Amino acid sequence: MNGFLPRRQVLRTVAAVTVAGALGLGAAACGGGSTGEASNELVYWSMWKAGEPQAKVLESAIASFTKETGVKVKVEWKGRDVSKQLAPTLNTRNVPADLVDSADRFVKSTFVATGQGLDLSPVYDMEIPGETGKKVSDVIDPKYREYATSEGKAWLVPYEVLAEQIWYDGNALKDVAAAPPKTWDDFVSLLDSRKSARGDGPLALDADIADYSAFWTYHAILRDLGPGAFGAAATDATGAKFDDPAFVTAVRKIEQLVKGGYFVKGYDGSKFPAVQQKWAGGGADFLLLGTFAPSETKPSAKEGFAYRSFPFPEGAKGEQTQEISLIGFAIPAKARNAEAAKRFVAYFMNKERLSKIASETDNITPRADIEVPAVLADVKKTLDTARTHPALDGVKMDHTDWYTKVFQPVNTELITGKVSAADFVAKLKSTSVDFWKLNG
């Protein structure tokens, strides 16, 4: 087996993460790792750092898990690069972790593409301790399970849902709260009004963060061409999909924002988080960012700041969609204590324990029966009504090298006014063709 992806793609990804060899999830689960026997210990590597809100929630759950089951959990707070640290060990006989949590894109590129992750479908079939008769699959919204499944194999059990929206202070912009802009024309009209009132651009952006700059261009493309279009263009070795007139038309919207002075002064020379903090202090009106925006900017927020948000405006497709990403658990195929790891995952999905991700970290969980934090109420409304799809059209997960080496550099040039929309598309096409010649 080659896991979830075609052999050509597997080999590319393996090279990227420096993991030699590729074993399918099913084969790896049977041929190595856990014996299926019960274990009284496990090693857990986490993406959080000690002291972070999520780490505190998990630490509390670990303590009660050990008390109730007798299973000892050695947790190591590795930080955001946890998957990169684990990747080189996955094809060895000494995989150091039995359980890991990380963002979906890192799990997919590290575990799924290399065939080094355990199929977590059995976890979804487990009963949740403390909730008699309820399985993990019963409480996780089906759209999130589908998102985290490839070729019938579940590669992630999510405990946190992220989504990107345009944020603003509802107390300062009551008219926006009453009637958020729905179309691009509505949005630009609002920006014109706010620019006139401020005497400066109303949009906040730290353009030195390539991901944040990418959000603008990517959203414009997907609203005009629909979900899947960005990913299709990214993987077109001929570059022909960039010739679609709709592509450059969508990108011209971003050129319009740049040339029109809609971004706050200094955004193109900022050092994160300077502009983001300026926005929270009232120095700009709108910030396109994930659902971590409130918790991340709260220390800089002016008194009385009311976090509100609306989805990126509709485009030519006339459809409101919502980009999402997930944070959750994965288990290495060669984990020594996979059964104990599965037990902890099911244990943590208990409503009482998982609800702390909402109440204590201000994030959305995949359980519909857990109340969403007030600061994310607008996001939840969109998630309940709009069609959802992977953030950045899945490109960041499935084609990381193209995204970072091809798209991000030329997009930063676009967002900072160094190239026009037409030049951006032409350059993206030519560099993509060159990239796939070397990596196809």
Summary of the structure (lengths in Angstrom):
residues: 440
radius of gyration: 22.2
end to end distance: 20.6
largest distance: 67.7
contacts: 1529
relative contact order: 0.18
helix: 50%
strand: 16%
